[in-house]
Structure formats: structure tokens, C-alpha cells
Amino acid sequence: MNILAIDTSSAACVLGLQLGSERHSDVRQSARSHSRDILPAIEALLANADTTLAQLDCIVFGQGPGSFTGLRIAVGVVQGLAFGLEIPVVPVSSLACLAQAQYRNTDTRRSVVALHARKEEVYLGIYEVSEDIVQLVGKESITDVSDITQVLSGDWAGVGDGWILREQMEAKFGIAMQSIITDVFPDPGALLDLGENGYKNGQIVSAIDARPEYLREEVATPGGRQ
């Protein structure tokens, strides 16, 4: 199948293109110019692969959590393209994408992804690999490190800049991470892996229903949700 994948949740503008079994990518460090760069980058990626938007079966996008402005840029572009092409959209967690990239690059099968939100708060997701795709353990959340209650055992990797709070987080999880990598951003191959898997499993939405995931909206709401 033919897939265009987009992620602007971080400082990088990340694009992936899958044409059958062939893959192409474009990654640009352009945090302050995503809105200017993304459409020309998509056009160049398609041209270099000698294909057009009309050949796409779906569009995958990193729905967050991440940069508020970056997420809105990706969603706007995805909605416009997918609506005009009348093709479905596959939202992919940006946290899961980092865990999938860790698996692709290092064969790490269990990862705790933490992105720094503010002060001692992190966007948090815990993942284990099944059939070459990361699966979420529990749910993604935004939480103060002091409020982490899950205790882990065995070998785990820490992924994301939230691990600047390593000492506090390892104390809460009850283990020392086997490895930690903090300087990461979404990977085109991981984005395509998760998008293709999501499409095959019916995790699709219409263009008009594509939405970013901020997580912060669920904090401190009536009823105690986090």
C-alpha cells in the first residue's frame, strides 16, 4: 500500500513515504518553520519518489503529545490533503513512535517513553513489543514524576528527554533502566510501521475527524481522570 506519514510534534519535521515495499524519508530540523517547510517538503518527497498524492491510500500523522503549534500544523495539513483526496487518516501516538524507533534501532522490546512537559511533569507511555509492533501498557498520561505508581521489573529502556529526571523516575519505577536515550525525535520508519499496522487493524478516521492529542486536557478533571 502507499502511505504518506507526517509528524511535526517535535523540533523535527518528519516525513515518510511508503510505496508498496519501498520507503523514502525526509527529516528536517526546523522547529520554528514547520508551517513554511512542510508542504514543499512533501512535494519534494513525492517528486523524488516519482509519485503523486493521487497514488496514496492513506495519510498517517503523529497526533502527539508534543508541541501545541506543531501538532496543529500537522493536523491542518493532513485534514486538507486527505479531505481533497478522499482517503482515510491514521493517527499515531508520538510516544509510541519513539518506542517503535527504539525497537527498530536497538531491538529493545520494552521501553518507558517520557517527554518533558514542564517542571517535573512528563508525558508518559510504557510499551512492550508484540509481533514487531509496540503495544501500550496501561494508558498514556501526563503526570508529575512524584505521582508515578507503577512498579516495573526486568530490563527496560528509557526513551525521551523526560529522562533528565532519571533519578526520580527510576526510584518511582523501582528499577534502574538498562539504557537511556534522551536526544530523540520521531522516526519516519517507525511512523510508517505504526501507521501501516493501524490501517490494517481499522484504526482509521476521516479527514475531518483528525485531531491532535494533547493529554493535558485530561488532567485534574472532575471524576479524578488523569
Legacy VTK file of the C-alpha trace (Angstrom):
# vtk DataFile Version 3.0
C-alpha trace
ASCII
DATASET POLYDATA
POINTS 226 float
0.000 0.000 0.000
1.009 3.638 -0.463
1.285 5.785 2.660
2.384 9.321 3.430
3.407 9.820 7.067
3.796 13.207 8.775
4.994 14.218 12.241
5.638 17.776 13.433
5.256 17.129 17.166
8.933 17.838 17.874
11.733 20.098 16.673
11.961 17.962 13.521
9.640 17.944 10.540
9.450 14.211 9.847
8.060 12.747 6.625
7.873 9.131 5.493
6.591 7.688 2.226
5.812 4.039 1.596
5.161 2.786 -1.927
4.496 -0.922 -1.675
7.675 -2.335 -0.107
9.760 0.750 -0.943
10.267 3.526 1.599
11.520 7.112 1.410
12.010 9.726 4.109
12.732 13.381 4.749
13.699 14.754 8.170
14.328 18.462 8.714
15.333 20.176 11.939
13.044 23.171 11.614
11.046 23.706 14.785
10.197 27.322 14.040
9.428 26.833 10.362
7.250 23.720 10.158
4.395 25.701 8.637
6.690 27.065 5.900
8.613 23.861 5.217
6.082 21.057 5.364
4.226 21.431 2.056
7.382 21.979 -0.059
8.982 19.028 1.761
6.010 16.786 0.932
6.120 17.918 -2.692
9.852 17.180 -2.900
9.490 13.775 -1.245
6.791 12.730 -3.711
8.745 14.060 -6.675
11.927 12.242 -5.637
9.927 9.006 -5.414
8.316 9.708 -8.806
4.781 9.548 -7.444
1.856 11.862 -6.690
-0.666 12.468 -3.938
-3.303 10.759 -6.078
-1.484 7.441 -5.630
-1.839 7.448 -1.822
-4.093 5.015 0.051
-3.942 6.862 3.373
-2.095 9.520 5.364
-0.539 8.778 8.754
0.208 11.523 11.257
1.814 11.832 14.669
-1.072 13.042 16.822
1.038 13.899 19.864
1.576 14.598 22.600
4.100 17.242 21.692
4.422 20.840 20.602
0.998 22.510 20.599
1.789 24.537 17.484
3.491 21.641 15.724
0.549 19.307 16.277
-1.902 21.845 14.877
0.255 22.285 11.767
0.316 18.542 11.064
-3.415 18.153 11.628
-4.215 21.096 9.359
-2.088 19.710 6.537
-3.415 16.181 6.955
-7.034 17.309 7.015
-6.587 19.397 3.885
-4.768 16.715 1.896
-6.858 13.729 2.977
-10.167 15.544 2.521
-9.272 16.579 -1.006
-8.034 13.089 -1.890
-10.973 11.382 -0.139
-8.666 8.962 1.677
-8.595 7.912 5.346
-6.254 9.118 8.052
-4.381 7.020 10.623
-3.453 8.814 13.884
-0.329 7.509 15.599
0.909 8.295 19.101
4.134 10.280 19.024
5.194 8.482 22.219
4.598 5.090 20.598
6.609 6.246 17.595
9.628 6.860 19.826
9.252 3.402 21.382
8.931 1.812 17.928
12.056 3.619 16.758
13.931 2.342 19.814
12.899 -1.201 18.902
13.857 -0.743 15.245
17.260 0.713 16.103
18.311 -1.379 19.101
15.908 -4.356 19.277
14.744 -3.066 22.674
11.433 -4.776 23.404
10.354 -2.815 26.493
10.536 0.963 26.709
9.341 3.709 29.015
8.915 6.858 26.940
8.924 10.152 28.827
8.819 13.599 27.242
9.356 16.616 29.452
6.206 18.724 29.804
7.041 21.312 32.462
8.796 21.399 35.830
8.665 17.748 36.968
5.775 16.700 34.717
6.261 14.249 31.854
4.193 12.817 29.035
4.483 9.124 29.829
3.897 5.910 27.898
5.016 2.350 28.662
5.394 -0.084 25.749
6.169 -3.710 25.054
6.753 -5.211 21.601
4.428 -7.861 20.192
4.805 -9.124 16.624
7.279 -6.332 15.817
4.907 -3.529 16.886
4.986 -1.714 20.233
1.861 -2.111 22.363
0.819 0.331 25.066
0.821 -0.980 28.634
-1.952 0.823 30.509
-2.548 4.281 29.062
-0.590 7.332 28.069
-0.716 10.196 30.540
0.786 13.431 31.666
1.910 13.109 35.236
4.128 14.606 37.871
7.045 12.249 38.402
6.216 12.097 42.112
2.787 10.631 41.218
4.097 7.616 39.288
2.754 4.477 40.952
3.589 1.660 38.528
6.439 -0.609 39.598
8.388 -2.371 36.846
10.685 -5.389 36.828
13.131 -6.789 34.320
15.003 -4.952 31.576
13.604 -1.666 30.302
14.964 1.239 28.266
14.209 4.884 28.991
13.450 6.993 25.922
12.865 10.740 25.633
14.000 13.997 27.195
11.804 13.396 30.264
14.602 11.119 31.443
16.546 14.178 32.534
14.590 13.307 35.691
16.195 9.870 35.726
16.943 9.614 39.433
13.386 10.427 40.498
11.782 8.235 37.836
13.921 5.183 38.493
13.120 5.484 42.190
9.386 5.526 41.430
9.512 2.633 38.937
11.683 0.615 41.318
14.356 -0.320 38.762
17.416 1.071 37.035
16.878 1.451 33.294
19.054 -0.809 31.167
19.749 2.142 28.873
18.530 5.709 28.432
18.443 7.908 25.349
17.182 11.468 25.686
18.023 13.119 22.351
15.308 11.606 20.151
12.607 12.633 17.722
10.019 10.628 15.743
11.471 8.302 13.106
9.912 8.004 9.602
10.247 4.220 9.538
8.634 3.844 12.952
5.834 6.191 11.910
5.189 4.082 8.806
5.336 0.830 10.819
2.677 2.035 13.233
0.589 3.666 10.520
0.502 0.586 8.326
-0.352 -1.578 11.324
-3.094 0.844 12.369
-4.577 0.886 8.884
-4.665 -2.912 8.703
-6.354 -3.039 12.109
-9.014 -0.479 11.218
-7.611 2.333 13.374
-8.588 4.974 10.841
-10.570 8.199 10.959
-11.960 10.519 8.326
-10.006 13.644 7.457
-12.486 15.869 9.263
-12.123 13.809 12.461
-8.314 14.006 12.633
-7.393 15.591 15.958
-4.208 16.222 17.956
-3.714 14.532 21.320
-2.572 16.972 23.980
-3.152 14.740 27.062
-3.106 17.851 29.269
-6.851 18.223 28.655
-7.401 15.124 30.797
-5.537 16.341 33.862
-7.406 17.300 37.027
-10.867 16.911 35.544
-13.972 16.105 37.609
-14.122 12.434 38.456
-10.386 12.138 39.017
-9.250 11.262 35.477
-5.565 11.670 34.685
LINES 1 227
226 0 1 2 3 4 5 6 7 8 9 10 11 12 13 14 15 16 17 18 19 20 21 22 23 24 25 26 27 28 29 30 31 32 33 34 35 36 37 38 39 40 41 42 43 44 45 46 47 48 49 50 51 52 53 54 55 56 57 58 59 60 61 62 63 64 65 66 67 68 69 70 71 72 73 74 75 76 77 78 79 80 81 82 83 84 85 86 87 88 89 90 91 92 93 94 95 96 97 98 99 100 101 102 103 104 105 106 107 108 109 110 111 112 113 114 115 116 117 118 119 120 121 122 123 124 125 126 127 128 129 130 131 132 133 134 135 136 137 138 139 140 141 142 143 144 145 146 147 148 149 150 151 152 153 154 155 156 157 158 159 160 161 162 163 164 165 166 167 168 169 170 171 172 173 174 175 176 177 178 179 180 181 182 183 184 185 186 187 188 189 190 191 192 193 194 195 196 197 198 199 200 201 202 203 204 205 206 207 208 209 210 211 212 213 214 215 216 217 218 219 220 221 222 223 224 225
